[in-house]
Structures are given as C-alpha cells and as structure tokens.
Amino acid sequence: MKYPVTRTFRDKSNYIRYDQGSVYETEDLERAEHLQKLEFIGPELKEKTKTRGKTAVKGKSVEPGGDADEPGKVKSKDTPAKEE
C-alpha cells in the first residue's frame, strides 16, 4: 500500500527518512493508521488502472472505411459510384 507523505518524518521501524511530498510504502495496516493519526501520511493512493477498448490514432481509424481527425471520431470517405 502506498501513502503520500504530508510531513517529513523518520520511520522508527527501519530508520528511513521520508520527506514531505514523497511516497511511504508499507504492508502493515496498523502502522499506516498510526502514521495517519499523527498526520505524517495521507490516505492510501489508489493505483491507476488501464482502460480497455480501442483508441484511434490521428490519421488512422478504428473502424474500416474512414480516417480519424481526433481520437474516437471517424470521418467517412467519399467515393464515386461505379457506373454499370
């Protein structure tokens, strides 16, 4: 678990100094709660998750038959009709 450091402190369990603005990592929930009560660390940081799905790249299309001007927006191609 990761927590933002809100006040500089030295962890008495491993003697490592954590400066304000850095990240404190621990698996000990009781220790984290104790440091939060003393206002040395903030709430747990959540991991960013990758989004699923297709994304368009400028000039390319996620859909056949079109070019993308902006991600997610597809522009259709105009083609002349065939004469029989």
C-alpha positions in Angstrom: 0.0 0.0 0.0 1.2 3.5 -0.9 0.6 6.7 1.0 1.6 10.3 0.3 3.9 11.8 3.0 2.3 15.0 4.4 5.0 15.8 7.0 8.7 14.8 7.0 9.4 12.0 9.4 11.9 9.2 10.1 10.2 5.8 10.4 11.3 4.2 13.7 10.8 0.7 12.3 13.5 1.0 9.6 15.1 4.4 10.3 14.4 5.7 6.8 13.6 9.4 6.4 10.5 10.3 4.4 10.3 13.8 3.1 7.1 15.7 2.5 5.8 15.0 -1.0 7.4 11.5 -1.2 5.5 8.2 -1.0 5.5 5.9 2.0 5.0 2.2 1.2 4.0 -0.5 3.8 2.0 -3.7 4.1 1.4 -3.0 7.8 -2.1 -1.5 8.0 -1.8 -0.8 11.8 1.4 1.2 11.2 -0.2 3.2 8.4 -3.2 4.0 10.5 -0.9 5.1 13.3 1.1 7.4 11.0 -2.2 8.8 9.6 -3.4 9.7 13.1 -0.1 11.6 13.7 -0.7 13.3 10.3 2.6 12.1 8.8 0.9 10.4 5.8 -2.3 10.9 3.9 -5.0 8.5 2.6 -3.9 5.5 0.6 -3.0 6.2 -3.0 -5.1 4.1 -5.5 -3.3 2.5 -8.4 -4.3 3.9 -11.8 -5.9 1.2 -13.9 -5.5 1.0 -17.7 -8.7 1.5 -19.6 -9.9 -1.2 -22.0 -11.1 -0.5 -25.5 -9.9 0.7 -28.9 -8.3 4.1 -29.3 -8.0 5.9 -32.6 -4.7 7.4 -33.7 -4.7 10.6 -35.8 -4.8 9.6 -39.5 -5.9 6.1 -38.6 -9.3 4.6 -37.9 -10.6 2.1 -35.5 -13.4 1.4 -37.9 -12.8 0.3 -41.5 -13.6 2.9 -44.2 -12.7 6.1 -42.5 -9.9 8.4 -41.2 -9.9 9.8 -37.7 -9.4 13.5 -37.2 -9.5 13.2 -33.5 -9.3 10.1 -31.2 -12.7 8.4 -31.2 -14.1 10.5 -34.1 -14.3 8.8 -37.5 -14.7 10.7 -40.8 -16.1 8.7 -43.7 -14.5 8.7 -47.2 -16.5 9.9 -50.2 -16.0 7.6 -53.1 -17.6 7.9 -56.6 -20.3 5.4 -57.5 -19.4 2.8 -60.1 -21.1 3.0 -63.5 -22.5 -0.2 -64.9 
